[in-house]
Amino acid sequence: GLSYTWIFNNNTLYVQEDSRRFVSQETGNLYLAKVEPSDVGNYTCVVTNAKADQSVWGPPTPLTLRSDGVMGEYEPKIEVRFPETAYAAKGSSVKLECFALGK
């Protein structure tokens, strides 16, 4: 299995699932809600394959705030594509991810 970690300005970004940041362990995507000035900086995704004991770093992605303050409006939508069927063994735990965007 792969795991995803994000680095923010050369420091590991510890994401709490109940805060305004969310990392999908299905896709590796990082979502930020209500961006603040403290979020400005460089974000780098690190993908780790535990079985191979190997990690790969992506290129840094800079996040900047718009100077005009224009947010724009858009229709709500579900961002994550759901699998057609989810399988689970009896007694096991299953985690399904759903992330909605909109204003």
matplotlib code that plots the C-alpha trace (Angstrom):
import matplotlib.pyplot as plt

x = [0.0, 0.9, 0.7, 0.8, 2.4, 2.6, 5.6, 4.9, 7.9, 10.3, 8.3, 6.0, 2.4, 0.4, -3.2, -6.0, -9.0, -11.4, -9.7, -9.8, -7.1, -7.7, -5.3, -7.0, -5.3, -7.0, -5.6, -3.0, -4.7, -4.4, -7.5, -7.5, -10.7, -10.8, -7.2, -5.4, -2.2, -0.4, -1.1, 1.0, 4.2, 5.5, 3.7, 5.4, 3.8, 5.7, 4.5, 5.7, 5.6, 6.0, 6.6, 9.5, 10.7, 10.9, 9.6, 9.3, 9.1, 7.1, 8.0, 7.1, 3.9, 3.7, 0.5, -0.1, -3.1, -4.8, -4.0, -7.4, -9.4, -11.8, -13.0, -15.7, -18.7, -19.2, -21.7, -21.3, -19.9, -18.5, -14.8, -14.0, -15.1, -16.7, -15.9, -18.8, -18.6, -16.7, -15.8, -15.1, -14.6, -17.1, -15.9, -13.4, -13.3, -13.9, -13.1, -15.0, -13.9, -16.2, -15.2, -17.5, -16.5, -18.7, -19.6]
y = [0.0, 3.5, 6.4, 10.1, 12.9, 16.5, 18.8, 22.5, 24.8, 21.8, 20.7, 17.7, 18.9, 17.2, 17.1, 16.6, 15.0, 17.3, 20.6, 22.6, 20.4, 17.0, 14.5, 11.8, 8.5, 7.3, 9.9, 11.7, 15.1, 17.8, 19.9, 23.2, 25.0, 28.7, 29.5, 31.9, 33.9, 31.3, 28.7, 30.6, 28.6, 25.6, 22.2, 18.9, 15.5, 12.5, 9.0, 6.1, 2.4, 0.6, -2.8, -1.5, 0.8, 3.6, 7.2, 9.5, 13.3, 15.3, 18.8, 21.7, 23.5, 27.1, 28.5, 32.2, 34.4, 36.4, 40.1, 41.1, 39.2, 37.8, 34.3, 33.7, 31.5, 28.0, 25.2, 22.7, 19.4, 16.1, 16.0, 12.3, 9.6, 6.7, 3.1, 1.2, -1.4, -1.4, -4.9, -5.7, -8.8, -9.4, -7.8, -5.5, -1.7, 0.3, 4.0, 5.8, 9.3, 12.0, 15.6, 18.4, 21.7, 24.8, 28.2]
z = [0.0, -0.7, 1.8, 1.1, 3.1, 2.4, 3.2, 3.8, 3.5, 4.2, 7.3, 7.5, 7.4, 10.1, 8.9, 11.3, 9.6, 11.5, 10.6, 7.4, 5.8, 4.3, 2.6, 0.6, 1.1, -2.0, -4.4, -2.3, -3.0, -0.4, 0.1, 2.0, 3.0, 3.8, 2.8, 5.2, 4.8, 6.9, 4.2, 1.7, 0.8, -1.0, -0.8, -1.8, -1.9, -0.7, -1.8, 0.3, -0.6, 2.8, 1.2, -1.0, 1.9, -0.7, -0.9, -3.9, -3.6, -6.1, -7.2, -4.9, -5.7, -4.6, -3.1, -3.2, -2.4, -5.1, -4.8, -6.1, -3.4, -6.0, -5.0, -7.6, -7.2, -8.4, -8.1, -5.3, -6.6, -5.2, -5.9, -5.3, -7.8, -6.0, -7.0, -8.5, -5.7, -2.4, -1.1, 2.6, 4.6, 7.4, 10.6, 8.9, 8.8, 5.6, 5.0, 2.2, 1.2, 0.0, -0.4, -1.5, -3.1, -3.4, -2.2]

ax = plt.figure().add_subplot(projection="3d")
ax.plot(x, y, z, "-o")
ax.set_aspect("equal")
plt.show()
